[in-house]
Amino acid sequence: MKENQKVSAILFFTMLFTILFYQQYAGINVLLFESVYLLFIVRFARPALKSPLAWLFFGGTFITAVFTVITNSVFVMLFNFISLMMLSGILI
């Protein structure tokens, strides 16, 4: 990915995060933000997703985002955060 595209992506996700989470509780905004993030990963980081471990955390991130909407518990939000950080770490 080119340097300009990286900066544009960072600015886009920063604005999206601010719009979705400013003075809001976690819920549907988590699902929306992470769905956009996961679609971005599929589009631009396809070679990094060849690992089965990456797909495991990819699915885990999506499932925990869905369950954040359904249950809205601290336990699910914690595992969602862990799964998202692990996926980002694997992709780096």
TIVEX-672700 format. One line per field, with one value per residue (C-alpha): residue number from 0; residue in three letters; x, y, z. Coordinates in Angstrom, 2 decimals. Example, Ala and Ser with C-alpha at 12.3 -4.5 7.8 and 13.67 -1.06 7.14 Angstrom:
residues 2
resi: c(0, 1) $
resn: c(ALA, SER) $
u: c(12.30, 13.67) $
v: c(-4.50, -1.06) $
w: c(7.80, 7.14) $
//
This chain:
residues 92
resi: c(0, 1, 2, 3, 4, 5, 6, 7, 8, 9, 10, 11, 12, 13, 14, 15, 16, 17, 18, 19, 20, 21, 22, 23, 24, 25, 26, 27, 28, 29, 30, 31, 32, 33, 34, 35, 36, 37, 38, 39, 40, 41, 42, 43, 44, 45, 46, 47, 48, 49, 50, 51, 52, 53, 54, 55, 56, 57, 58, 59, 60, 61, 62, 63, 64, 65, 66, 67, 68, 69, 70, 71, 72, 73, 74, 75, 76, 77, 78, 79, 80, 81, 82, 83, 84, 85, 86, 87, 88, 89, 90, 91) $
resn: c(MET, LYS, GLU, ASN, GLN, LYS, VAL, SER, ALA, ILE, LEU, PHE, PHE, THR, MET, LEU, PHE, THR, ILE, LEU, PHE, TYR, GLN, GLN, TYR, ALA, GLY, ILE, ASN, VAL, LEU, LEU, PHE, GLU, SER, VAL, TYR, LEU, LEU, PHE, ILE, VAL, ARG, PHE, ALA, ARG, PRO, ALA, LEU, LYS, SER, PRO, LEU, ALA, TRP, LEU, PHE, PHE, GLY, GLY, THR, PHE, ILE, THR, ALA, VAL, PHE, THR, VAL, ILE, THR, ASN, SER, VAL, PHE, VAL, MET, LEU, PHE, ASN, PHE, ILE, SER, LEU, MET, MET, LEU, SER, GLY, ILE, LEU, ILE) $
u: c(0.00, 1.32, 2.19, -0.69, -3.17, -1.89, -2.34, -5.80, -6.80, -5.58, -7.50, -10.62, -10.59, -9.84, -12.85, -15.07, -14.03, -14.69, -18.10, -19.21, -17.85, -17.99, -20.11, -21.67, -21.87, -20.43, -22.95, -23.85, -21.04, -18.48, -20.00, -20.06, -16.50, -15.04, -17.00, -15.50, -12.07, -12.39, -13.53, -10.51, -8.26, -9.78, -9.33, -5.81, -4.10, -5.12, -1.59, -1.35, -4.57, -3.07, -2.35, -5.05, -4.30, -5.10, -8.45, -9.16, -8.72, -10.52, -13.58, -13.18, -13.15, -16.33, -18.14, -17.25, -18.36, -21.76, -22.01, -21.09, -24.32, -26.32, -25.08, -23.23, -21.20, -17.73, -16.57, -17.44, -15.97, -12.72, -12.46, -13.37, -10.52, -8.09, -9.14, -8.83, -5.37, -4.20, -5.48, -3.70, -0.51, -0.64, -1.19, 1.80) $
v: c(0.00, 3.44, 6.01, 8.31, 5.44, 4.58, 8.14, 8.31, 5.04, 6.22, 9.49, 7.66, 5.21, 8.01, 10.01, 6.91, 5.98, 9.50, 9.69, 6.29, 6.39, 10.01, 10.02, 6.65, 3.23, 0.16, -1.73, -1.46, 1.06, -1.66, -3.93, -1.17, -0.04, -3.53, -4.60, -1.69, -2.54, -6.21, -5.33, -3.04, -5.91, -8.26, -5.63, -4.39, -7.04, -10.18, -11.72, -11.45, -13.46, -16.67, -17.96, -20.09, -18.27, -14.94, -16.33, -17.65, -14.21, -12.61, -14.77, -14.30, -10.54, -10.58, -13.02, -11.09, -7.85, -9.44, -10.68, -7.22, -6.03, -8.98, -9.18, -5.89, -7.37, -6.40, -10.00, -9.98, -6.50, -7.65, -10.66, -8.49, -6.13, -9.04, -10.64, -7.36, -6.67, -10.22, -9.93, -6.60, -8.07, -11.08, -8.86, -6.69) $
w: c(0.00, -0.90, 1.74, 0.71, 0.98, 4.46, 5.65, 4.09, 5.75, 9.15, 8.80, 7.64, 10.55, 13.01, 11.79, 11.74, 15.28, 16.53, 14.86, 16.13, 19.68, 20.87, 24.06, 23.13, 24.75, 23.06, 20.98, 17.33, 16.82, 17.67, 15.03, 12.41, 13.07, 13.10, 10.01, 8.08, 9.52, 8.56, 5.04, 4.77, 5.84, 3.27, 0.55, 1.32, 3.47, 1.59, 1.55, 5.33, 5.74, 4.35, 7.83, 9.49, 12.74, 11.07, 9.86, 13.35, 14.90, 11.95, 12.67, 16.41, 16.02, 13.95, 16.25, 19.38, 17.69, 16.99, 20.57, 21.84, 20.23, 21.57, 25.17, 25.76, 28.60, 29.76, 29.26, 25.55, 25.05, 26.67, 24.37, 21.39, 22.24, 22.73, 19.45, 17.55, 19.00, 18.24, 14.65, 14.20, 15.67, 13.35, 10.31, 11.20) $
//
